């Protein structure tokens, strides 16, 4: 008869020390998202949804593109309104001027709401940056949440700089967005004030491109039964290992020391061998 090796325990009380004396378990890796910056959410149906919060650079590019698009719409409308006013005469100038003010007001306050509701949380700038707005639980953003986050955008943009001589020799005032910048840089998941109040989050829409690890090709027999989740962690470790420093790879590989009994580089090689075994590499 063959003996069955019990599954490797991955509960929080099963710990092992890393090379720097820190205590880790596979559960710690899962909870702290050591292998990635993604956020794992659980849907009401019990399924797991992985999202990646968009950082400062992607959101900054989207903001600049949206401001340019908004300005172009205003300029084009102003030119058309001016041409129409000249054709209709002075009697229509007041009406056209009032319409221009209404268009500017709508673009200033509801530009984001319009696109986020009609284009799955994506303004033109967000399309360029491959990001979109969702509720904090990953579901499509609702109109109320979209209105709240966009109404607080002027607060996120408080703080002004003067640029002289840009508009007909007069000083132009441009928002620097200091509060919004502060919240994005120091808030969890890069959420600005409007996102916190509306309980929304801006996430990437594209999937990261991961180059499979090309190093160790010899599979290693796993001396225990691993759960599907633990197997996925080993595969993620292999795929991302080229992005880690040698110290980080050793630190993560030594989490499985109770299983393989190795330390340092040997622990890394054994874990990569386990991953190849899971992939069926021969």
Buried (B, 14 or more C-beta within 10 A) or exposed (E): EEEEEEEBEBEEEEBBEBEEEEEBBBBBBBEEEBBEEBBEBEEEEEEEEEBBBBBEEBBBBBBEBBBEBBEEBBEEBBEEBBEBBEEEEEEBBEEBEEBBEEBBEEBEBBBBBBBBBEEBBBBBBBBBBBBBBBBBBBEBBBEEBBBBBBBBBBEBBEEEEEEEEEEEEEEEEEBEBBBBBBBBEEBEBBBBBBBBBBBBBBBBBEEEEEEEBEEBEEBBEBEBEBEEEBBBBBBBBBBBBEEBEEEBBBBBBBBBBBBBEBBEEEBBBBBBBBBBBBBEEE
